């Protein structure tokens, strides 16, 4: 942790992410109005009462922006965790057992890698019988685990031949225990990096799907805001803040993840540590 | 004027979250034109740091904090990188420990030479000159067209040496240039080096912890301990009339395995922590002859004998040798390990191997290559006895170990553990069998999981095989640590591997192998990665454990001295065939097989009369490059 904090890029990323988390948690306190309250004049420009103006339906843009942080972070966290878990299960099993199991699992990993992700997501999201945030998370998870699985498989193949793994076998440890207690602690930085990548992808994918109109219109997210801004003619009415604000915070959130990754790289590779 | 002059050089490591360490402290020495100087010391004594400082290759957090380096009359202590570039390789070149990996894998050997010539605007015919250089290190010219991965480790190291000599430098730094190579190959390369050095007349600073080799090769030997030079003598003097107790300890690790009685000494203890300041002599805590004054007075490097020595006792004594005679007498109490009488009592064998063979078939396209790794080998392991398995890299030693542990099955023949056929065991039975057969690994750095404590590593076999509870396992782990000489155990239980030294780690590895109370232990070159000065200690430990606990041990090695010290019986393996087998002294004393003889010749014998080093360079690399 101190290593992460010491890296100046990583520190900036951690502070930014912490700010986003605080905003999401205390959204009800920070936002001046509810995200769906449409009591205001439609398509107003920025003013003292509405810092970023109002939507075409008369909702407060700033309040939507604050509540939208919740959606992005929840999708990032849940989809990131889920796809990391799938990637670990598949990658570690394939890499450790090798042989036929590896052949079969590698086939699915490769399948996951070559299938064009965006059309698949669009099809899944568009034709699924249910709508809502859960669906989006499932779609993102299903399409996003393969890359992480491939990396973890490669890593475990180099780790499994180490002498201490042989020693654990001779100590009578079971395969599951060897993977969980001997191998996983040695690839923790890789797993964290994988999680960050997956979470980042999930946040972007959620925004993308919502922007395309495939999200749940009832959920307030930065993607739906962009979608509605575009449909509501934000540019024609000169409401630049409605359009720019969600894009900007999305970029900032993604930047914070990327900055943190610098520090995590340093954790796994001491050569990258900046003195 | 000397070619290289180092005056009061100090190097300090200042890591961000640890205390600063004075790795090199006020070192002064000279290397003259054409001189071959050896620099000796244990791991962590600062010898590689000193070498890198001389080449100005230090990286953060290390930095030169005092003193000067003068090369050919020019002060290079603070020359800019740009100015250094014209000097490097032309005048100062180097072969590193890992220089096998310093060749660029994606270009041919010829291109590597071409790059070197081009970088220094050397307008020569590359094929001609590079071919000449390769022949100099006894490689064929055809190697020029090959890529690094097509060459063996020894050949790559020769190429690295040829590259270092490409621009006819006046000074070459060799930092353990043959570590990691087969002993016989090592020997050939070093002999070749000595011949070349005599012919081309470059100066060499040869860094190594292998004192025997250094003594044989060098004109002058400097011994380094805890960042300081403690002795500097002509090589011949060092062998017979060394003065510092530390040099004596290092020299004690050598003996001729063919002698009737073989004894080796070791230096107990560890080097001091250089992040603390010490008042007296740095070697005092490990010194067998230290007196009270050594605790408080730090000795200077003063002229003595035909060189210089840093020792209060030598300073004060009348006859130079008086100190060492006393030291030798004291050392004999507890720091000597002698090969015991080999009692070949005919206990019932626990593990019997009958005519095993292993054939590997590799298919590439339509052609199938058949490799016979092991061919019709039979032997038996008996309780309380050590059987050494000696052979070159690739001779099938490891394959035999893998078959004995059930990792692989023999193609033909049978292996029986008591009444159980090892070659037919399946999963569950195999796991039970492994309780009785344990491994000691070669590399103590990869044999322990870096993220797990010593207590965890030791408790796993105890809990799995002996069914102990957590608390019982911890108590037993402590007992095991005491058994292998890590005491008090409480101090080690919660340490992570990186907090231990190489020797300590190897002790933990041995303790782990002993944990399930096995009847057979297979030790795969357990000392080859350790410093020479602590090898004897580990051998003594293994010996005591085998005899006390009645363990049958298969000791895999290519080091005949350690085999002589430890083993009751020796088997020599060559290309999968057992070429010699018998009681240790008989096999080593009357070696018949050419490979066994080569191994014997490769053992350095500092001070042995006769056989001049250069004459032994006749075992050329024909076999290897063919």
Interface residues (C-beta under 8 A of the other chain):
Chain A: X2 X6 X162 X163 X164 X166 X167 X168 X169 X170 X171 X172 X173 X181 X182 X185 X186 X275
Chain B: X16 X17 X60 X61 X405 X431 X434 X435 X437 X438 X439 X441 X442 X443 X446 X447 X448 X449 X450 X451 X452 X457 X460 X461 X464 X465 X509 X512 X513 X515 X516
